[in-house]
Amino acid sequence: MRLYIPVILTVGTFVFSTSADALQYDNGRFGLKLTGYGTAGILEPDFETPDFIGDWRVRGEMDYLVTDGNKLGLVYAIDAAAVDEDKFMREAFTYWQNNTYGRAELGFTDSIARKLGVGLPDVGGLRVNDKPLFYKKIHPAGPVISDTTLTTGRSALRLNLATMPIGATQYGLSVSGITDDYDYAVDAALKIRQPTGKVKAAYTVGASFMSRPDGYRTDAYTPYVYADWRAQVSGGMNLQYNSWMWGLTARLIYDENPVGPISDGLAVGTGVSYDILNYSISLTYIFSDTGVWNRDVKDYMDHTAIASFRYKYSENVDGWMSLGVTTETPFLAVGMRLTF
């Protein structure tokens, strides 16, 4: 459970509040919010020479309540994963949100299939659900699809449309283009939530079609894609019972008439976590198989298992430790994370 600790200064209609989740400013219909985190630690491949690892993200959001129930907003974010790829933003987009019908986003951001997707339980600091940090220090011997959630990147101009939850169901559609990476891409997603009861659940399914990928890549550990078209399907489930969380996710990728190294295939993952007081533990497993659709090449399979432990020292400071193994290399990682 998150605790909200406000520090309120009032001058006219000015209210400034801080919490464990955000730095926030509200002034009538206008609002600003800044969130982020920073992680620093070490990773020891083969339990030998330690190597520094760092991760961070900063996200700013500005919104204006145009009328009751209608909000206009701007979002800009940058993180270590984007900087690693020589990009100056993780996302930059504007949105219009209607509390009855839904939300529209225009700019550079994740596809709706990814935003409505679910990830794997993980309490460590290795970014398991988004371009894992351990592969920066342990280079895989072949192409690895490490992300089990469908993605078509953030470097193309994109329009996302998502409904508000209709009962337990939420729908989404996105279209992207105006990029050198491909002609266009269309993504769709469906999410079903069961937020009440003894067992809380979320189920999601997504699909994507991309026309003529040309030097395109979103998974940092696969080759660039040159093909007639790319199709993807993903699915996931999260179940929560008291302090237990179980997740199961899968992603299938198919390239039509690929040219050059093969980078399509499948990734499947599962994980479980448990929270008690200020302590959390998790166990995560991901299997990747690339080249599975092409009989002319030998497919490459990768197995990754990680056990993680986290201690929450305060609302903004916690420490973590992970013990894991890839197909060829065991590793140990420890670090500290600050959030705001």
MARVO-808668 format. One record per residue (C-alpha): residue number from 1; x, y, z. Coordinates in nm, 3 decimals. Example, Ala and Ser with C-alpha at 12.3 -4.5 7.8 and 13.67 -1.06 7.14 Angstrom:
REM residues 2
(pt 1, (1.230, -0.450, 0.780));
(pt 2, (1.367, -0.106, 0.714));
This chain:
REM residues 340
(pt 1, (0.000, 0.000, 0.000));
(pt 2, (0.130, 0.346, -0.091));
(pt 3, (0.112, 0.625, 0.162));
(pt 4, (0.051, 0.978, 0.045));
(pt 5, (0.228, 1.236, 0.263));
(pt 6, (0.133, 1.589, 0.160));
(pt 7, (0.331, 1.905, 0.229));
(pt 8, (0.091, 2.185, 0.145));
(pt 9, (0.172, 2.554, 0.098));
(pt 10, (-0.126, 2.772, 0.018));
(pt 11, (-0.097, 3.115, -0.143));
(pt 12, (-0.429, 3.209, -0.299));
(pt 13, (-0.516, 2.910, -0.517));
(pt 14, (-0.159, 2.776, -0.527));
(pt 15, (-0.110, 2.425, -0.388));
(pt 16, (0.220, 2.235, -0.404));
(pt 17, (0.237, 1.877, -0.284));
(pt 18, (0.503, 1.611, -0.267));
(pt 19, (0.458, 1.239, -0.219));
(pt 20, (0.637, 0.912, -0.275));
(pt 21, (0.489, 0.901, -0.623));
(pt 22, (0.532, 1.250, -0.768));
(pt 23, (0.621, 1.614, -0.737));
(pt 24, (0.296, 1.788, -0.820));
(pt 25, (0.168, 2.143, -0.869));
(pt 26, (-0.202, 2.229, -0.896));
(pt 27, (-0.350, 2.571, -0.966));
(pt 28, (-0.718, 2.560, -1.045));
(pt 29, (-0.757, 2.396, -1.387));
(pt 30, (-0.383, 2.378, -1.451));
(pt 31, (-0.152, 2.107, -1.320));
(pt 32, (0.207, 1.987, -1.342));
(pt 33, (0.350, 1.652, -1.236));
(pt 34, (0.706, 1.523, -1.231));
(pt 35, (0.792, 1.159, -1.162));
(pt 36, (1.106, 0.955, -1.192));
(pt 37, (1.357, 0.718, -1.043));
(pt 38, (1.728, 0.649, -1.039));
(pt 39, (1.901, 0.314, -0.985));
(pt 40, (2.270, 0.255, -0.920));
(pt 41, (2.436, -0.078, -0.855));
(pt 42, (2.685, -0.340, -0.963));
(pt 43, (2.654, -0.660, -1.164));
(pt 44, (2.898, -0.953, -1.151));
(pt 45, (2.886, -1.189, -1.453));
(pt 46, (3.010, -1.536, -1.351));
(pt 47, (3.040, -1.392, -0.996));
(pt 48, (3.375, -1.239, -1.090));
(pt 49, (3.466, -0.877, -1.172));
(pt 50, (3.189, -0.635, -1.064));
(pt 51, (3.070, -0.382, -1.322));
(pt 52, (2.866, -0.067, -1.258));
(pt 53, (2.508, -0.052, -1.384));
(pt 54, (2.282, 0.253, -1.382));
(pt 55, (1.924, 0.321, -1.478));
(pt 56, (1.699, 0.626, -1.456));
(pt 57, (1.382, 0.785, -1.591));
(pt 58, (1.226, 1.132, -1.569));
(pt 59, (0.871, 1.204, -1.685));
(pt 60, (0.696, 1.541, -1.687));
(pt 61, (0.326, 1.598, -1.751));
(pt 62, (0.131, 1.923, -1.788));
(pt 63, (-0.248, 1.923, -1.808));
(pt 64, (-0.530, 2.173, -1.836));
(pt 65, (-0.895, 2.103, -1.750));
(pt 66, (-1.071, 2.264, -2.048));
(pt 67, (-1.421, 2.177, -1.924));
(pt 68, (-1.545, 1.943, -1.654));
(pt 69, (-1.459, 1.596, -1.782));
(pt 70, (-1.232, 1.716, -2.068));
(pt 71, (-0.857, 1.748, -2.019));
(pt 72, (-0.576, 1.856, -2.252));
(pt 73, (-0.223, 1.747, -2.168));
(pt 74, (0.143, 1.733, -2.273));
(pt 75, (0.392, 1.462, -2.177));
(pt 76, (0.769, 1.444, -2.214));
(pt 77, (0.993, 1.167, -2.078));
(pt 78, (1.352, 1.056, -2.113));
(pt 79, (1.532, 0.755, -1.969));
(pt 80, (1.853, 0.555, -1.978));
(pt 81, (1.721, 0.312, -2.241));
(pt 82, (1.658, 0.598, -2.485));
(pt 83, (1.999, 0.754, -2.421));
(pt 84, (2.164, 0.416, -2.481));
(pt 85, (2.020, 0.432, -2.834));
(pt 86, (2.129, 0.796, -2.888));
(pt 87, (1.774, 0.929, -2.858));
(pt 88, (1.674, 1.243, -2.670));
(pt 89, (1.334, 1.130, -2.552));
(pt 90, (1.148, 0.824, -2.443));
(pt 91, (0.817, 0.981, -2.531));
(pt 92, (0.678, 1.321, -2.627));
(pt 93, (0.307, 1.355, -2.702));
(pt 94, (-0.008, 1.553, -2.643));
(pt 95, (-0.339, 1.403, -2.535));
(pt 96, (-0.709, 1.480, -2.504));
(pt 97, (-0.903, 1.288, -2.239));
(pt 98, (-1.277, 1.269, -2.197));
(pt 99, (-1.387, 1.102, -1.875));
(pt 100, (-1.687, 0.942, -2.046));
(pt 101, (-1.552, 0.822, -2.381));
(pt 102, (-1.176, 0.781, -2.358));
(pt 103, (-0.840, 0.926, -2.453));
(pt 104, (-0.656, 1.025, -2.772));
(pt 105, (-0.277, 1.066, -2.787));
(pt 106, (-0.071, 1.217, -3.069));
(pt 107, (0.308, 1.217, -3.081));
(pt 108, (0.594, 0.982, -3.005));
(pt 109, (0.496, 0.718, -2.752));
(pt 110, (0.435, 0.346, -2.704));
(pt 111, (0.165, 0.169, -2.902));
(pt 112, (-0.171, 0.107, -2.741));
(pt 113, (-0.103, -0.268, -2.742));
(pt 114, (0.194, -0.210, -2.512));
(pt 115, (0.014, 0.041, -2.289));
(pt 116, (-0.275, -0.198, -2.229));
(pt 117, (-0.040, -0.494, -2.185));
(pt 118, (0.072, -0.650, -1.858));
(pt 119, (0.427, -0.728, -1.749));
(pt 120, (0.596, -0.993, -1.539));
(pt 121, (0.625, -0.959, -1.160));
(pt 122, (0.979, -0.848, -1.070));
(pt 123, (1.101, -0.660, -0.764));
(pt 124, (1.466, -0.622, -0.871));
(pt 125, (1.625, -0.326, -1.046));
(pt 126, (1.727, -0.488, -1.376));
(pt 127, (1.438, -0.358, -1.589));
(pt 128, (1.315, -0.706, -1.680));
(pt 129, (1.006, -0.577, -1.867));
(pt 130, (1.189, -0.322, -2.084));
(pt 131, (1.530, -0.398, -2.245));
(pt 132, (1.689, -0.572, -1.944));
(pt 133, (2.000, -0.418, -1.797));
(pt 134, (2.189, -0.744, -1.754));
(pt 135, (2.227, -0.780, -2.132));
(pt 136, (2.427, -0.456, -2.133));
(pt 137, (2.697, -0.647, -1.944));
(pt 138, (2.628, -1.005, -2.060));
(pt 139, (2.608, -1.005, -2.439));
(pt 140, (2.394, -1.295, -2.564));
(pt 141, (2.548, -1.537, -2.815));
(pt 142, (2.248, -1.493, -3.047));
(pt 143, (1.938, -1.277, -3.103));
(pt 144, (1.715, -1.255, -2.793));
(pt 145, (1.354, -1.132, -2.781));
(pt 146, (1.364, -1.026, -2.417));
(pt 147, (1.041, -0.827, -2.406));
(pt 148, (0.726, -1.040, -2.389));
(pt 149, (0.495, -0.739, -2.436));
(pt 150, (0.408, -0.634, -2.791));
(pt 151, (0.583, -0.318, -2.909));
(pt 152, (0.630, -0.129, -3.236));
(pt 153, (0.869, 0.131, -3.100));
(pt 154, (0.843, 0.498, -3.007));
(pt 155, (1.028, 0.664, -3.296));
(pt 156, (0.733, 0.709, -3.535));
(pt 157, (0.454, 0.967, -3.518));
(pt 158, (0.163, 0.784, -3.358));
(pt 159, (-0.208, 0.828, -3.288));
(pt 160, (-0.340, 0.624, -2.994));
(pt 161, (-0.712, 0.588, -2.922));
(pt 162, (-0.835, 0.415, -2.608));
(pt 163, (-1.181, 0.387, -2.455));
(pt 164, (-1.255, 0.439, -2.090));
(pt 165, (-1.325, 0.106, -1.917));
(pt 166, (-1.662, -0.024, -2.034));
(pt 167, (-1.755, -0.242, -1.743));
(pt 168, (-1.449, -0.463, -1.706));
(pt 169, (-1.331, -0.413, -2.066));
(pt 170, (-1.112, -0.152, -2.234));
(pt 171, (-1.029, -0.127, -2.607));
(pt 172, (-0.753, 0.049, -2.794));
(pt 173, (-0.629, 0.120, -3.147));
(pt 174, (-0.319, 0.298, -3.275));
(pt 175, (-0.178, 0.398, -3.614));
(pt 176, (0.180, 0.512, -3.672));
(pt 177, (0.396, 0.626, -3.963));
(pt 178, (0.616, 0.911, -4.094));
(pt 179, (0.939, 0.729, -4.013));
(pt 180, (1.232, 0.577, -4.199));
(pt 181, (1.184, 0.247, -4.012));
(pt 182, (0.866, 0.131, -4.189));
(pt 183, (0.574, 0.250, -4.407));
(pt 184, (0.304, 0.229, -4.140));
(pt 185, (0.196, 0.017, -3.842));
(pt 186, (-0.146, -0.059, -3.693));
(pt 187, (-0.188, -0.190, -3.337));
(pt 188, (-0.499, -0.304, -3.150));
(pt 189, (-0.552, -0.423, -2.793));
(pt 190, (-0.815, -0.547, -2.552));
(pt 191, (-0.786, -0.552, -2.172));
(pt 192, (-1.023, -0.708, -1.920));
(pt 193, (-0.991, -0.624, -1.549));
(pt 194, (-1.135, -0.788, -1.242));
(pt 195, (-1.027, -0.543, -0.968));
(pt 196, (-1.250, -0.671, -0.690));
(pt 197, (-1.299, -1.001, -0.510));
(pt 198, (-1.065, -1.240, -0.338));
(pt 199, (-0.859, -1.286, -0.655));
(pt 200, (-0.791, -0.973, -0.861));
(pt 201, (-0.708, -1.026, -1.228));
(pt 202, (-0.612, -0.853, -1.551));
(pt 203, (-0.615, -1.017, -1.894));
(pt 204, (-0.486, -0.860, -2.214));
(pt 205, (-0.440, -0.944, -2.581));
(pt 206, (-0.277, -0.734, -2.852));
(pt 207, (-0.202, -0.754, -3.225));
(pt 208, (0.004, -0.552, -3.469));
(pt 209, (0.075, -0.526, -3.844));
(pt 210, (0.376, -0.337, -3.983));
(pt 211, (0.427, -0.268, -4.354));
(pt 212, (0.781, -0.297, -4.498));
(pt 213, (1.011, -0.272, -4.196));
(pt 214, (1.336, -0.121, -4.326));
(pt 215, (1.620, -0.131, -4.074));
(pt 216, (1.368, -0.147, -3.789));
(pt 217, (1.447, -0.276, -3.439));
(pt 218, (1.285, -0.240, -3.098));
(pt 219, (1.445, -0.531, -2.915));
(pt 220, (1.802, -0.422, -2.845));
(pt 221, (1.933, -0.778, -2.873));
(pt 222, (1.795, -0.872, -3.218));
(pt 223, (1.919, -0.776, -3.569));
(pt 224, (1.761, -0.498, -3.772));
(pt 225, (1.455, -0.611, -3.969));
(pt 226, (1.416, -0.591, -4.348));
(pt 227, (1.100, -0.766, -4.468));
(pt 228, (0.777, -0.729, -4.667));
(pt 229, (0.577, -0.705, -4.346));
(pt 230, (0.583, -0.795, -3.977));
(pt 231, (0.292, -0.929, -3.771));
(pt 232, (0.282, -0.964, -3.392));
(pt 233, (0.043, -1.114, -3.138));
(pt 234, (0.075, -1.094, -2.760));
(pt 235, (-0.121, -1.199, -2.457));
(pt 236, (-0.084, -1.174, -2.082));
(pt 237, (-0.243, -1.236, -1.746));
(pt 238, (-0.183, -1.105, -1.394));
(pt 239, (-0.349, -1.267, -1.092));
(pt 240, (-0.328, -1.124, -0.739));
(pt 241, (-0.427, -1.303, -0.422));
(pt 242, (-0.356, -1.106, -0.103));
(pt 243, (0.020, -1.035, -0.123));
(pt 244, (0.086, -1.289, -0.399));
(pt 245, (0.114, -1.191, -0.765));
(pt 246, (0.146, -1.431, -1.060));
(pt 247, (0.204, -1.325, -1.418));
(pt 248, (0.213, -1.505, -1.753));
(pt 249, (0.295, -1.330, -2.083));
(pt 250, (0.377, -1.433, -2.441));
(pt 251, (0.467, -1.260, -2.767));
(pt 252, (0.484, -1.402, -3.122));
(pt 253, (0.663, -1.222, -3.408));
(pt 254, (0.650, -1.320, -3.778));
(pt 255, (0.840, -1.152, -4.065));
(pt 256, (0.736, -1.215, -4.426));
(pt 257, (1.029, -1.267, -4.666));
(pt 258, (1.300, -1.133, -4.431));
(pt 259, (1.632, -1.025, -4.579));
(pt 260, (1.948, -1.079, -4.373));
(pt 261, (1.973, -1.219, -4.019));
(pt 262, (1.656, -1.364, -3.869));
(pt 263, (1.504, -1.172, -3.576));
(pt 264, (1.146, -1.304, -3.547));
(pt 265, (1.022, -1.581, -3.322));
(pt 266, (0.860, -1.600, -2.982));
(pt 267, (0.916, -1.501, -2.620));
(pt 268, (0.729, -1.648, -2.323));
(pt 269, (0.763, -1.546, -1.961));
(pt 270, (0.618, -1.617, -1.619));
(pt 271, (0.686, -1.487, -1.271));
(pt 272, (0.561, -1.474, -0.914));
(pt 273, (0.613, -1.220, -0.636));
(pt 274, (0.524, -1.186, -0.269));
(pt 275, (0.513, -0.879, -0.042));
(pt 276, (0.532, -0.876, 0.336));
(pt 277, (0.576, -0.553, 0.533));
(pt 278, (0.876, -0.372, 0.377));
(pt 279, (1.009, -0.683, 0.204));
(pt 280, (0.939, -0.821, -0.145));
(pt 281, (1.065, -1.126, -0.330));
(pt 282, (1.013, -1.245, -0.687));
(pt 283, (1.108, -1.522, -0.926));
(pt 284, (1.098, -1.452, -1.302));
(pt 285, (1.164, -1.674, -1.604));
(pt 286, (1.179, -1.577, -1.974));
(pt 287, (1.228, -1.807, -2.274));
(pt 288, (1.320, -1.665, -2.616));
(pt 289, (1.337, -1.855, -2.947));
(pt 290, (1.436, -1.669, -3.265));
(pt 291, (1.429, -1.816, -3.616));
(pt 292, (1.156, -2.059, -3.523));
(pt 293, (0.955, -1.992, -3.844));
(pt 294, (1.252, -2.026, -4.083));
(pt 295, (1.379, -2.379, -4.151));
(pt 296, (1.681, -2.252, -4.347));
(pt 297, (1.855, -2.129, -4.030));
(pt 298, (1.916, -2.278, -3.689));
(pt 299, (1.703, -2.106, -3.428));
(pt 300, (1.861, -1.960, -3.116));
(pt 301, (1.706, -2.030, -2.778));
(pt 302, (1.774, -1.833, -2.461));
(pt 303, (1.665, -1.912, -2.105));
(pt 304, (1.679, -1.647, -1.833));
(pt 305, (1.581, -1.698, -1.468));
(pt 306, (1.609, -1.431, -1.197));
(pt 307, (1.535, -1.438, -0.825));
(pt 308, (1.511, -1.090, -0.668));
(pt 309, (1.477, -0.943, -0.320));
(pt 310, (1.384, -0.583, -0.231));
(pt 311, (1.382, -0.400, 0.101));
(pt 312, (1.187, -0.074, 0.119));
(pt 313, (1.380, 0.152, 0.355));
(pt 314, (1.138, 0.444, 0.311));
(pt 315, (0.876, 0.570, 0.067));
(pt 316, (1.150, 0.698, -0.162));
(pt 317, (1.449, 0.471, -0.095));
(pt 318, (1.487, 0.097, -0.134));
(pt 319, (1.762, -0.156, -0.195));
(pt 320, (1.750, -0.468, -0.411));
(pt 321, (1.949, -0.780, -0.494));
(pt 322, (1.910, -1.022, -0.787));
(pt 323, (2.060, -1.364, -0.852));
(pt 324, (2.012, -1.488, -1.205));
(pt 325, (2.135, -1.697, -1.495));
(pt 326, (2.112, -1.659, -1.872));
(pt 327, (2.168, -1.949, -2.110));
(pt 328, (2.545, -1.928, -2.061));
(pt 329, (2.620, -1.691, -1.771));
(pt 330, (2.516, -1.676, -1.404));
(pt 331, (2.524, -1.334, -1.240));
(pt 332, (2.471, -1.143, -0.918));
(pt 333, (2.347, -0.784, -0.903));
(pt 334, (2.283, -0.547, -0.613));
(pt 335, (2.178, -0.183, -0.607));
(pt 336, (1.976, 0.102, -0.460));
(pt 337, (1.681, 0.293, -0.609));
(pt 338, (1.554, 0.644, -0.538));
(pt 339, (1.208, 0.749, -0.655));
(pt 340, (1.014, 1.075, -0.661));
